[in-house]
Amino acid sequence: MDLLAVAGRAEALADETIALAQALVRANTVNPYSGDPTWGNEANGQAILEPVLRDLGARIERFDCPPDVYQRAGVLGPKNREFAGRPNLQAEMVFSESGPRVVLQAHMDTVGISDMTIEPFSGEVRDGRLYGRGSSDCKGGIAATVAVLRVLHELRGQLRGSVVFQSVVDEECNGGGAGAIACCLRGLKADLGIVTDGTGPFVTRGYSGVLTVEITVPGVSGHAARPDGVSAIEKALVVKEALDAFKRDRESTRKHAAVNLGILRAGIHPAVIPGEAFLALNMSYPIADARAAEEAGAGFGGAPIRADFERRIRERESQDPFLATHPSRIEWVKDLIPFETPADHPLVTGLAETHRAVLGEEPSMEVNPAWSDGCYLPALCGIPTVAYGAGVPGKAHSADEYGEVERIINCSRVLSAYLYRVLAA
């Protein structure tokens, strides 16, 4: 069948696709670790997907992440996370016992809603935009993926191999991709992987790694009218001098190496000298840093960056009379690795060619400076992977998050045509 005809089948499903995206947005799947009082559960979204996928004849599996998922994978990830009752959903459509096996993956959880300026779970479509939390990151991508599965089901007599769709948990809110890791730990094997997260429809052939660190700076609490206290705020500003120097050096010498101080919190009352300050940072790192670490025997990841960061903090603290004897506590929350698929890999070039054929335009080809749990497909399973999402640039995590109908449908059109091309008998 002609690829444009296959894409046309996905386009004909537009109403169903957007209706599914609306239903998913209306389901509260806010990550339980968002800090929101109105957190949800990924199970709310999985319950919507499961009957749809079952009707397509898919083999369905639901499974929680093991409590020690990060330790099993050798990943520095967040501690003390509860995964029970937050299932991953896997659906496999088998067309023949031989042929290519493709993994399609996206995360069901979203960030919090406390700062939103629109109704977070409205799912309203207005002027070509779908409004609500997760519409851009990444429930529009999930809906596009289901449309692809519907098209492949219609054409199943012309296909070989199989497609595995995984809706995974705990990518957001300081999560480390526990769901994606759990899928890999079950012995996942495939010939190629496509993550329908991120902006698009773009061919994103890689993402940066990310480090998260928390710093607790001490002080000596006391009455503000007495001179014998030590302000933890003032000491935090000493530590911040080292952070600022580290940020300047990283960002001026490397691409995709942003350092963001996201939290600086201290104090309980103007009349009380603060006895403790808390800082939390994210820092991105490119794959070149991870490879250099591996060559140096430190493993594939950001271990040398962590060591350099700690050294700089301690050097600055040693110059302060109080911090020299009362150093801050530095705790690494996560070190999540980057990935990159070569620009000339058949997955990249084939998807780009299909994009051109279906949409009549050059695809955006990029390595994204953010992080993706798609990193585990190549790292833990050896599966060549790209992202091809449906999100709107700048709208993920935003206070007025929205997706765009055209992007969602175009994502489904291109992926339907591409997977038909890969799986055609």
Backbone torsions as a table, in degrees:
resi	resn	phi	psi	omega
1	MET	NA	144.2	178.1
2	ASP	-64.0	140.0	-177.2
3	LEU	-61.9	-35.3	179.1
4	LEU	-66.9	-33.0	177.0
5	ALA	-67.5	-38.8	176.5
6	VAL	-63.8	-45.8	177.8
7	ALA	-59.6	-35.9	178.4
8	GLY	-63.2	-33.7	177.1
9	ARG	-64.9	-39.9	176.8
10	ALA	-65.3	-40.2	179.4
11	GLU	-63.7	-35.4	179.2
12	ALA	-65.8	-18.9	179.4
13	LEU	-93.2	13.0	-172.2
14	ALA	-56.1	-44.5	-177.9
15	ASP	-62.6	-43.8	178.1
16	GLU	-64.4	-39.5	-177.8
17	THR	-64.2	-46.9	-178.6
18	ILE	-70.3	-35.1	176.5
19	ALA	-61.7	-39.9	176.9
20	LEU	-65.8	-43.4	178.0
21	ALA	-59.2	-40.8	177.7
22	GLN	-62.3	-45.3	179.9
23	ALA	-61.0	-39.5	179.8
24	LEU	-67.9	-40.3	178.3
25	VAL	-63.7	-35.9	-178.9
26	ARG	-73.1	-15.5	177.1
27	ALA	-85.4	128.6	-180.0
28	ASN	-78.0	102.3	176.0
29	THR	-117.4	29.6	176.5
30	VAL	-58.6	129.6	-179.3
31	ASN	-54.6	131.5	-179.3
32	PRO	-58.9	-16.5	-179.6
33	TYR	-103.7	23.8	179.6
34	SER	-72.4	-21.7	-172.2
35	GLY	89.8	-4.9	178.8
36	ASP	-79.4	144.3	172.1
37	PRO	-71.8	-17.9	-177.4
38	THR	-105.3	37.5	-180.0
39	TRP	-66.1	158.9	-175.6
40	GLY	-121.8	-141.8	-177.3
41	ASN	-158.1	134.0	179.5
42	GLU	-59.0	-23.9	179.1
43	ALA	-58.4	-28.7	179.4
44	ASN	-63.0	-36.5	177.4
45	GLY	-79.6	-38.4	179.7
46	GLN	-61.5	-33.9	-180.0
47	ALA	-65.6	-26.5	176.3
48	ILE	-76.7	-41.1	-176.3
49	LEU	-72.0	-39.9	-168.8
50	GLU	-56.1	-49.4	-179.5
51	PRO	-65.3	-31.9	177.4
52	VAL	-63.4	-45.6	-178.6
53	LEU	-71.1	-34.6	178.1
54	ARG	-64.3	-37.6	178.9
55	ASP	-65.6	-19.6	177.5
56	LEU	-88.6	5.8	178.5
57	GLY	80.0	15.5	-177.9
58	ALA	-75.4	148.8	172.3
59	ARG	-81.4	118.6	-172.0
60	ILE	-102.1	135.8	170.8
61	GLU	-134.7	136.6	172.2
62	ARG	-120.5	133.8	-179.6
63	PHE	-154.1	141.4	175.7
64	ASP	-80.9	158.6	172.4
65	CYS	-73.7	140.9	174.1
66	PRO	-64.7	147.9	-177.7
67	PRO	-56.9	-32.0	-178.2
68	ASP	-102.5	34.9	-172.5
69	VAL	-57.4	-40.2	-177.7
70	TYR	-71.0	-41.2	179.1
71	GLN	-62.7	-41.1	-179.4
72	ARG	-60.8	-34.5	-177.3
73	ALA	-90.6	-4.1	-177.0
74	GLY	69.8	31.5	-177.6
75	VAL	-107.9	134.0	171.2
76	LEU	-78.0	102.7	-177.1
77	GLY	-127.9	175.4	-177.2
78	PRO	-62.9	144.2	-177.6
79	LYS	-94.3	160.1	170.2
80	ASN	59.8	37.1	175.0
81	ARG	-91.8	140.8	178.0
82	GLU	-100.3	124.5	-177.9
83	PHE	-111.8	-10.5	-177.6
84	ALA	-61.3	133.3	179.1
85	GLY	79.0	10.8	177.4
86	ARG	-121.8	74.8	-167.5
87	PRO	-77.5	145.8	161.8
88	ASN	-79.0	151.2	177.3
89	LEU	-120.9	124.6	177.1
90	GLN	-121.3	132.4	178.7
91	ALA	-131.7	126.2	179.7
92	GLU	-116.8	129.1	173.3
93	MET	-106.0	118.7	-176.7
94	VAL	-106.5	122.9	179.3
95	PHE	-98.8	-33.2	174.9
96	SER	-158.0	162.2	-178.0
97	GLU	-76.9	-12.9	175.7
98	SER	-124.2	159.5	-179.5
99	GLY	119.0	177.9	-176.2
100	PRO	-65.4	150.0	172.6
101	ARG	-118.2	126.7	-175.6
102	VAL	-116.7	137.2	174.2
103	VAL	-106.9	128.3	170.9
104	LEU	-113.2	128.8	-172.5
105	GLN	-139.4	143.1	174.6
106	ALA	-155.9	158.5	-178.5
107	HIS	-100.3	142.5	-177.2
108	MET	-89.5	-25.6	-176.0
109	ASP	-76.2	155.9	176.9
110	THR	-125.9	168.2	171.4
111	VAL	-74.2	178.8	-176.4
112	GLY	-73.5	176.5	-173.9
113	ILE	-122.6	0.3	-170.5
114	SER	-60.2	-30.2	-176.6
115	ASP	-98.2	10.6	-173.9
116	MET	-76.1	144.1	179.9
117	THR	-100.9	0.4	176.2
118	ILE	-124.6	167.2	176.1
119	GLU	-64.1	116.1	-169.4
120	PRO	-67.3	-28.8	-175.3
121	PHE	-115.7	28.9	-175.9
122	SER	-71.4	-42.5	-174.9
123	GLY	64.8	20.7	-179.0
124	GLU	-71.1	138.4	172.2
125	VAL	-107.6	122.3	-178.8
126	ARG	-144.7	126.2	178.7
127	ASP	54.4	41.3	176.2
128	GLY	78.8	9.8	-179.5
129	ARG	-119.2	138.2	176.1
130	LEU	-103.1	116.9	-172.8
131	TYR	-99.2	143.3	173.4
132	GLY	135.2	163.3	-177.9
133	ARG	-65.9	130.8	-179.5
134	GLY	90.8	-7.8	-177.4
135	SER	-61.3	-35.3	179.2
136	SER	-98.9	-27.0	-175.0
137	ASP	-137.8	94.2	-10.0
138	CYS	-137.2	45.1	-176.4
139	LYS	-73.4	-26.4	171.2
140	GLY	-63.4	-38.9	177.0
141	GLY	-66.7	-37.3	177.2
142	ILE	-64.6	-45.1	179.2
143	ALA	-61.9	-39.2	176.8
144	ALA	-62.8	-38.8	179.2
145	THR	-63.9	-42.7	178.5
146	VAL	-63.7	-36.5	175.5
147	ALA	-61.0	-40.4	176.8
148	VAL	-59.9	-44.9	179.7
149	LEU	-63.3	-36.0	177.3
150	ARG	-64.0	-43.0	179.0
151	VAL	-63.8	-45.7	-179.8
152	LEU	-63.1	-35.4	177.1
153	HIS	-63.9	-41.4	177.4
154	GLU	-60.7	-34.7	-174.1
155	LEU	-102.9	17.2	-170.5
156	ARG	-57.9	-29.0	-180.0
157	GLY	-68.4	-14.5	-179.1
158	GLN	-102.0	4.2	-170.2
159	LEU	-117.7	161.0	174.4
160	ARG	-132.2	168.3	178.9
161	GLY	79.5	-151.1	-176.5
162	SER	-156.9	162.7	175.8
163	VAL	-128.0	131.7	176.6
164	VAL	-111.9	122.0	175.7
165	PHE	-107.1	130.1	-179.7
166	GLN	-124.7	119.2	172.6
167	SER	-102.0	110.9	-165.8
168	VAL	-111.9	166.5	-174.1
169	VAL	-112.3	162.6	165.8
170	ASP	63.4	44.0	172.1
171	GLU	-89.7	-31.2	-173.3
172	GLU	-93.3	175.1	167.6
173	CYS	57.2	53.0	-179.0
174	ASN	68.7	11.1	172.5
175	GLY	-69.3	160.3	-178.4
176	GLY	-116.7	20.9	-179.4
177	GLY	79.2	39.3	-177.4
178	ALA	-57.6	-40.5	-179.0
179	GLY	-64.9	-43.0	178.6
180	ALA	-63.8	-39.4	177.3
181	ILE	-64.5	-44.1	-178.9
182	ALA	-58.0	-38.3	177.1
183	CYS	-63.0	-40.6	179.9
184	CYS	-68.0	-38.0	-177.6
185	LEU	-66.5	-14.9	178.6
186	ARG	-85.7	9.5	177.0
187	GLY	85.2	33.1	-177.8
188	LEU	-61.2	132.1	175.3
189	LYS	-132.1	138.8	177.9
190	ALA	-163.9	165.9	-179.7
191	ASP	-90.5	-26.3	177.3
192	LEU	-159.4	157.0	-179.7
193	GLY	-132.2	142.0	175.9
194	ILE	-131.1	124.2	178.2
195	VAL	-100.6	122.7	-176.6
196	THR	-95.5	43.8	174.2
197	ASP	-108.1	162.8	175.2
198	GLY	92.5	178.2	-178.1
199	THR	-75.4	160.1	180.0
200	GLY	168.9	-167.6	6.4
201	PRO	-77.7	109.2	176.9
202	PHE	-117.7	151.3	171.4
203	VAL	-90.6	99.7	-179.4
204	THR	-101.8	109.6	-171.4
205	ARG	-94.7	6.0	176.8
206	GLY	-178.3	165.8	177.8
207	TYR	-137.8	158.9	175.8
208	SER	-77.5	167.5	168.5
209	GLY	-86.5	170.5	178.6
210	VAL	-145.8	138.0	174.0
211	LEU	-113.2	140.5	172.6
212	THR	-125.5	131.5	-178.5
213	VAL	-133.8	144.3	175.9
214	GLU	-118.2	136.6	-178.0
215	ILE	-125.3	124.8	176.4
216	THR	-109.0	116.9	-174.7
217	VAL	-103.4	126.3	-177.6
218	PRO	-83.5	161.5	169.7
219	GLY	-146.9	-166.3	174.4
220	VAL	-127.9	111.1	-176.5
221	SER	-71.3	153.1	177.7
222	GLY	178.6	-178.8	179.4
223	HIS	-73.0	137.3	-175.8
224	ALA	-64.1	-21.1	-179.2
225	ALA	-83.7	-7.0	-178.6
226	ARG	-106.2	147.0	-174.6
227	PRO	-88.6	4.7	-170.9
228	ASP	-95.7	5.2	176.3
229	GLY	-89.8	168.6	175.9
230	VAL	-127.3	117.5	-176.2
231	SER	-74.0	119.8	176.3
232	ALA	-66.6	-24.5	176.5
233	ILE	-65.5	-45.9	179.3
234	GLU	-63.5	-37.1	178.7
235	LYS	-72.1	-32.2	175.6
236	ALA	-65.0	-32.7	178.1
237	LEU	-70.0	-28.9	173.2
238	VAL	-65.8	-47.4	178.0
239	VAL	-60.7	-38.0	-178.6
240	LYS	-63.8	-28.3	175.9
241	GLU	-58.6	-42.2	178.0
242	ALA	-68.4	-39.3	177.5
243	LEU	-61.0	-42.6	-178.2
244	ASP	-64.7	-40.4	178.6
245	ALA	-65.8	-41.5	177.6
246	PHE	-61.2	-44.9	179.7
247	LYS	-60.9	-46.3	179.6
248	ARG	-59.0	-46.2	-177.3
249	ASP	-65.9	-44.5	-179.2
250	ARG	-63.3	-50.0	-172.4
251	GLU	-74.3	-23.1	-179.5
252	SER	-86.4	-16.0	-175.0
253	THR	-113.0	-9.5	-176.0
254	ARG	-139.9	144.8	170.7
255	LYS	-84.0	146.8	178.8
256	HIS	60.4	47.0	-179.3
257	ALA	-134.8	45.0	-178.4
258	ALA	-67.8	143.6	175.5
259	VAL	-122.1	122.7	-175.8
260	ASN	-126.5	118.2	171.4
261	LEU	-81.5	104.2	-172.8
262	GLY	-93.8	-23.1	-178.8
263	ILE	-138.4	131.8	169.4
264	LEU	-140.0	108.7	-170.2
265	ARG	-133.7	133.5	177.8
266	ALA	-166.1	157.0	172.2
267	GLY	89.3	149.7	178.0
268	ILE	-125.8	-18.4	-175.6
269	HIS	-168.4	145.8	179.9
270	PRO	-61.6	-22.1	-178.5
271	ALA	-92.8	6.1	-178.7
272	VAL	-120.8	127.7	174.1
273	ILE	-69.4	123.5	-175.9
274	PRO	-67.3	131.8	-177.8
275	GLY	-94.8	-4.7	-179.5
276	GLU	-158.6	143.9	174.6
277	ALA	-129.1	149.7	-176.2
278	PHE	-128.8	131.3	177.1
279	LEU	-127.5	144.8	175.5
280	ALA	-138.8	135.8	-175.6
281	LEU	-131.2	149.7	165.0
282	ASN	-112.3	142.7	173.5
283	MET	-140.2	128.7	178.1
284	SER	-86.4	154.5	173.3
285	TYR	-146.2	141.4	-177.1
286	PRO	-78.2	166.5	-176.9
287	ILE	-64.8	-25.0	177.6
288	ALA	-60.5	-36.7	178.1
289	ASP	-67.6	-40.6	179.7
290	ALA	-65.0	-40.5	179.2
291	ARG	-67.4	-39.8	178.4
292	ALA	-63.6	-38.6	177.6
293	ALA	-63.0	-42.4	-179.9
294	GLU	-64.0	-42.2	179.2
295	GLU	-63.9	-30.1	-179.7
296	ALA	-84.6	1.7	179.0
297	GLY	84.5	13.8	-178.2
298	ALA	-99.2	6.6	-178.1
299	GLY	85.3	158.8	-179.5
300	PHE	-78.1	107.6	-177.5
301	GLY	160.6	-152.8	-172.1
302	GLY	-110.4	23.5	-176.1
303	ALA	-57.0	-44.3	178.9
304	PRO	-64.7	-31.7	177.5
305	ILE	-66.1	-42.2	178.8
306	ARG	-61.6	-42.4	-179.1
307	ALA	-65.6	-41.6	178.9
308	ASP	-64.6	-41.2	179.0
309	PHE	-60.4	-49.4	-179.2
310	GLU	-62.5	-39.2	179.4
311	ARG	-60.7	-43.1	-179.1
312	ARG	-65.3	-40.5	178.9
313	ILE	-63.2	-46.1	-177.4
314	ARG	-66.5	-36.7	178.6
315	GLU	-62.4	-43.4	-179.6
316	ARG	-69.2	-39.2	179.5
317	GLU	-64.9	-32.8	-179.2
318	SER	-64.4	-18.9	179.9
319	GLN	-88.5	-5.1	-179.6
320	ASP	-107.5	126.3	-174.4
321	PRO	-56.9	-38.0	-179.0
322	PHE	-77.9	-49.4	-176.7
323	LEU	-68.7	-22.9	178.2
324	ALA	-61.8	-31.3	179.7
325	THR	-109.6	-7.7	178.0
326	HIS	-132.7	66.4	-174.3
327	PRO	-67.5	158.7	177.2
328	SER	-69.7	162.7	174.1
329	ARG	-100.2	122.8	-177.7
330	ILE	-109.5	122.5	-179.2
331	GLU	-128.2	124.2	178.6
332	TRP	-87.2	122.1	-178.4
333	VAL	-83.1	-44.9	-177.7
334	LYS	-157.4	154.6	171.7
335	ASP	-136.9	97.1	-174.1
336	LEU	-106.5	126.4	-164.9
337	ILE	-78.3	155.9	173.6
338	PRO	-84.0	171.2	168.4
339	PHE	-149.4	158.3	179.8
340	GLU	-156.6	126.0	175.0
341	THR	-99.7	130.7	-175.7
342	PRO	-55.3	146.9	-177.8
343	ALA	-62.5	-25.0	-179.0
344	ASP	-97.2	10.2	178.1
345	HIS	-68.2	142.3	-178.6
346	PRO	-56.4	-31.5	177.0
347	LEU	-63.4	-43.9	-179.3
348	VAL	-68.4	-49.9	-176.8
349	THR	-68.4	-37.9	-179.8
350	GLY	-66.5	-42.0	178.3
351	LEU	-67.2	-38.5	177.5
352	ALA	-64.0	-42.1	178.8
353	GLU	-62.5	-40.5	179.4
354	THR	-67.4	-40.1	175.7
355	HIS	-56.0	-47.7	179.1
356	ARG	-61.3	-44.2	-176.3
357	ALA	-65.5	-39.3	-174.5
358	VAL	-84.2	-44.2	-174.4
359	LEU	-98.3	-11.3	177.2
360	GLY	67.9	29.8	180.0
361	GLU	-148.7	161.2	176.7
362	GLU	-73.1	133.4	177.9
363	PRO	-76.8	148.8	167.9
364	SER	-69.4	129.3	180.0
365	MET	-120.0	119.3	-172.7
366	GLU	-150.4	161.5	161.9
367	VAL	-108.8	119.6	-171.6
368	ASN	-83.2	137.2	-179.4
369	PRO	-74.3	-10.1	176.0
370	ALA	-81.4	-170.9	179.7
371	TRP	-116.5	152.8	177.2
372	SER	-137.1	141.2	174.8
373	ASP	-71.4	-3.2	169.9
374	GLY	-62.4	-13.6	-180.0
375	CYS	-59.5	-27.4	-174.3
376	TYR	-77.3	-23.3	178.1
377	LEU	-61.3	-48.8	175.4
378	PRO	-74.0	-38.0	-172.3
379	ALA	-73.0	-42.4	-175.2
380	LEU	-99.5	-23.2	-174.8
381	CYS	-118.6	-7.5	-179.1
382	GLY	67.8	28.7	-177.1
383	ILE	-99.5	119.8	174.5
384	PRO	-58.8	133.4	-168.6
385	THR	-139.9	143.4	168.4
386	VAL	-135.1	166.8	170.6
387	ALA	-109.3	140.1	175.0
388	TYR	-141.8	89.6	-171.8
389	GLY	-97.5	-172.9	-178.4
390	ALA	-131.1	10.8	-175.0
391	GLY	-77.6	162.7	179.0
392	VAL	-93.9	129.0	179.9
393	PRO	-54.1	129.8	176.5
394	GLY	83.7	-2.7	-175.5
395	LYS	-100.5	-18.5	176.3
396	ALA	-59.6	133.9	177.0
397	HIS	69.2	3.8	-173.4
398	SER	-80.3	163.9	-178.0
399	ALA	-70.7	-20.9	179.0
400	ASP	-125.1	43.8	-172.0
401	GLU	-53.0	135.2	172.4
402	TYR	-147.3	153.7	169.2
403	GLY	-105.3	170.4	178.2
404	GLU	-119.1	130.6	-177.6
405	VAL	-54.8	-44.1	-176.8
406	GLU	-61.6	-41.4	179.8
407	ARG	-64.8	-42.8	-179.1
408	ILE	-62.4	-46.4	-178.5
409	ILE	-68.4	-40.4	178.7
410	ASN	-64.6	-36.3	175.7
411	CYS	-60.1	-45.4	179.9
412	SER	-66.3	-35.7	179.9
413	ARG	-63.9	-49.8	-176.0
414	VAL	-67.7	-44.4	-178.2
415	LEU	-67.4	-35.5	176.3
416	SER	-61.0	-46.6	-179.4
417	ALA	-65.7	-41.7	-178.3
418	TYR	-65.5	-45.4	-178.1
419	LEU	-70.2	-31.6	172.5
420	TYR	-60.8	-42.9	178.9
421	ARG	-60.7	-39.2	-178.8
422	VAL	-74.1	-37.7	-169.8
423	LEU	-100.7	-6.8	-176.4
424	ALA	-58.9	133.6	-177.4
425	ALA	-72.5	NA	NA
